[in-house]
Amino acid sequence: MPQDYIQIFKGSYIEVMVIEDALDPLGIVPVIKDPSSSARLSGFGILDTQQTLWVHRDEEQQAVEVLNALDLK
């Protein structure tokens, strides 16, 4: 991932979707990486079903505030 993006969360698909929906009204569009989907598409198996959510450095503070307000951890 380019250095302009910061990982702010790693968790289940459902948790990542909740965060994405909470960021949407602020105009923050996160990048979601799903290694299990990538592995499946390339023909490999993977046991890790956790997704990671990345935001641009400029939006990090707002995104972390939203994440803390959701209290998912």
N, C-alpha and C positions, 0 to 999 in steps of 0.2 A: 504494500500500500504506500502511496507517495507520502512524503513527510508532511504534507499539508493536512493530513487527516489523522485523527486521534481515536483510538478505540475507547469507548466509554462504557460498554457493557458486553457481557458474554452470558448467554442464557438460552432458555428454550425458545422455540418458535413463537409460542403464545406470548411470552414476556417481551420479545423483540417487537412483535406486532403492536402490543399495548404502547410501548415507548414510541414507536413510529407514529401511531395515531395521535399521541400526545404532542409530538414535535410538529406535526403538520400545521396546526393553526398558527404557529410561530414562523412558518415558512422555511423550516429546517428540513432538508431532505437528506436523511442518513444513507450511508452505503451499508448494505447488509451482506455479510459474507456467510455462506452456508457450505461448509466443507463436505457435508454428507450429500448434498445435491450435486456438487461438482464431481464427487467421487462416483456417484451413481451414473451420471451422464457419461463419464469416461470409462465405465465398465468395472470399476473397483468398488469394493465394500469398505465401509468405515463404521466404527462403533460410536464415534463422537457425534452426537446429534445437536450439540450446542452451536448456536449462531453468534456472530460478533456484529456489533453495531458501531459504526465509525461516523464521525462528524468532522466537518472542516474546522481547523483551529480557530477561525474567527467566530464560530458558533458554539465552541466548547462550553463556555460559561453558562449560556442559556440552556444548553442541552443537559448539563450536569444538574442544574437547578430543577429542571423538569424531572429528571431521573430520581433525584432525592425526594421530590414531592410525591412521586409514585410509591416510594418505599418498597421496592421489589426485592432488595437484597436482604 
